[in-house]
Amino acid sequence: MPLTLNTNSYSTLTTADDYFDTRVDSAGWFNATDEVKEQALVTATQLVDDNPWASSAVNLSQALAWPRNSFSFYDARMGGNITVAADEVPRRVLLAVFEQALYLVDNEDILTGKTQTFESITVGPISVTDSNNDVGRLSKTAPMVRSLLYPLLARGASQGNSWWKFS
């Protein structure tokens, strides 16, 4: 399925390109093909959507988690509560999708949660050495995404809702 706004992505390719035009370190985005960028936006939307959001979806048959009903959150930068209209997707969600999409483009095979490190890399007559086959673990979520989404998540979502936790 191709990228379809508000069906499998919170953004169009044009909107994402506009965002990355003004973002530092976004060369990886512009080096990717449009097909890869669309795939990254769709996958990023899926990953962002899979969060424990506060409030409930406006319509239980909507394709994505946003928009939500009667939603407001405290924005520390603004110093007050922000109310999100029932037909709106918060800018924080859109920014999180952009950041997650770039993270996917910049980190090939990130969805496996692994990355390989090499002991040596030589450029002239190309040589790569990986004698111990070490593989490190990477988070599937871009670091910036967590801070963008935190105010929008259900209370206790970041720590988990344990049965023994008292209010």
N, C-alpha and C positions, 0 to 999 in steps of 0.2 A: 504494500500500500504506500503510495507516495505521501509526502508530508502534507497534512491537511490541518489548517489552523483550527484550534479548539476541538479537534477530533483525536489527533495523535501528537500534537505539538502546541505549545503555548505561543509559538513564534513562527513567523515566516522567515524564509532565508534572507530576504531583503532587510527586515528589521534586525536580524542577527548581524548581518554584514555592517549595518549602520552602527551598531553597538561596538563592534570590533574595530571600526575605523578610528575610534577615539580611545581605545584601550591599549595600554603598553603591553608588550610581549604577546601580541596576537598574530605574529607571522605564521605560525602553524595553521591558524584558521584560514588565512588567505592562500596558503600553499596547498590546501586540500581542494579536491574537486567539489563541485556543487552537490554531487551525489553523496559523497562522504559527509559533507556538512549537513545535508538533510537527514541522513541516517543518524548523525551525532545529535541533532536537535530532537529527533523522535526518541532516541534511546535516553537522552538526558531528561526529557519530559517524563518518561516512564520511571526513571530512577528518582526524580524529584517528587513525582506523584505518589510514590510508595512510602510516604511519611505519615505519621499519625497526626493528622491535622486537627486543630480545634474546630468546633462547630460541625455542621453537616452540609452535605452537598445540596445545592438548590433543588436539583432534580435527581432522583435516584437512578435515572436512566442516562444521565449525561456521561459522555465518554471519559472526561478527565475529572480530577478531584475538585478543581476550581471551575466556577465560582462557588462560594459557600454562603449559607444563610446567616444573617445577623452577626456579622463578624467585625470585631474591633480588636486592636492589639496596642500595647504600649510601645512607642518608638522612642528610644533613649536619645537618639540624635535630634529628634524634633521636640522632645521633652513633653510629650503628651500622647493621648490615645488617638489612634487613627481608625476611622470607621471605613470599612470596605463595602462598597455597594454590592447588592446581590447579583449584579451582572458584570462584576469587575474581577480581574485577576490582579492581585497585588504586584507592584513593581518588583518587590523582593523575590517573588516566585519567578518572574521573567528573568531577572538577573541571575538567579540560581541556575536556571536552565542554560543560559548563555555560558556561565562559568563551567558548568558540568560538561557541556558540549565541547568546549575548548579542551578541557581535561581529557576527554575521550579521544579527541583528535591528536593531542600531544603525547598521549601515553598508549601506544599500540598494545593491544591485548590486556588492557587494564581490567576488563571484566573477569579475567581469570584470577585477578588479585595477585599476580606474580610479575616480577621483573628479573631479568638476568643481569648480573654484573660480570665484568670481564677483568682479568688480571692485567692485560695489556692490549693496546690497540695501536697498530702501526699504520701510517697513511701511505707512504711510498713503498712499493709493491705490497699493497694491502695485506694485513695480517691481524687476526683477532685471536686472543688466547683466553680460554676459559678452562683451566685445568681442573678446577674443583666443582664445576657445574653448580655453583651456588645460585640460589634463587631467593630473592627477597620478596616480602609481601608488601603490597601497596593497597591503600584504601581505595575502594571503588568510588568514593565520594570526594570531590574536590574540596580542599580545605576551606575555601571561602564560602562554599555552599552552606555549611553548618551554621555559620554566624548569620547568614542572610535569612535562613529559614527558622531559626530558633524562636523568635517572637510569635510565629504563626502556628507552632506545634501545640498539641494538647498538653495540658499541665502534667508533669511527671514523665512525659514522653522520652526525654533525653536520659533519664535515669531508670526508666522502666516502671511499671506499676506493680510493685510486689505486694503480695497479699498481706505481708507483715508490716508494711509501712503505715504508720499512723498519721492522720491529718493534724 
